[in-house]
Amino acid sequence: MDEKKHIFFVEDDLSFGAVLKSYLEINNYYVTWVDDGKYAVEKFHSGDYQLCILDVMLPNVDGFSIGREIRTLSPKVPMIYLTAKALKEDILNGYKIGADDYITKPFDTEVLLCKIEAILKRGTDRMNDPDQILMVGQYHFDPHLRTIELNGDIRQLSPKESALLHLLCEHKNQLLPREVALKRIWGEDGYFTTRSMDVFITKLRKYLKDDPAIEIKNIHGSGFIITDE
């Protein structure tokens, strides 16, 4: 590989986690490893990852819950479950969440490496697919790369900025309820997260200001609507 990819790895077994992290790093990947489910989503927020490897049985928050949160924040990031849970309903649950693969322990590390490479290659092909680009007025919005582009000028969005813009686009010309956005992106709808979302809405308005047709309306007490007419 010419360029190192960044893997987000969640595993609570310290011995196994250290060994697999070292193996992936030897094979030219950057690895961020989290060993407690409680910190996983917060850590995912702060990074830019090309692939996630998740255990299921974790302290405090299980891997399926983490996977759902990641899918909300970054719908296109590839995800592999790597776990001892081998029941059919667990495997089906993993795929329903949106996993690209579900691998049960014990496993062959070379096979895992080949699967990672194949999934990342498919991801690159999807990123080059123009159908993955969303139009917001005159802006080209790539939710996977978290970028907006207008007339060749590209702005990189943070994970929360991109997730919020993606949600607004999914509700284009319709109300995006505050509580939906807060619970899906921030995980709660308290006072401070509400204030935080207002700040992010202000940022998005600023980023999209060069197309006067775009408007993000605040529907008092209810939520937001994005229009581009």
C-alpha angles and dihedrals in degrees: 000000000000096000128037115244121214116235124198107213125189116187131140098198100096097199095047092041093053092048095049093044090054092046093052092046091051086055092057103266130127110228130198108193125198120185101188125059091216091071100036102093093043090052091047089054091058099051143060108232133180096196140012127215112192135186115210104213105064137147116268099350123037125228095248091059090047091050092053091051092049091049089054094048098040112015095183104043109117115247133197125188111214108184149132090237102106104163115127093240091053092051092048090048091054093052093044089056088056106264116164090211140003115209123185125212131279096050141155113262093211090055090049090051092051091049091050091051092048093048092048091050091052088048091054090051090051092050089055091052109104089211088072091063117092123208117226103182103301093339123103108221119196107191092188096053090032094229137133120202133194123173092341095310110122125197122193114222127209117243092259093045090051094044091050094048089048091053091049090051091050087055095040111166087002133091116272102203114227093230092054093053093043095050095043097045106023099025094231140047103223128138097270095046089049090054089046092054090051088056091051092049089053090051093051091050089053093048092050098041095107090074105062091192091070117089130174104200123203110220100202113246093355115062143264140305126200118207131173104188 
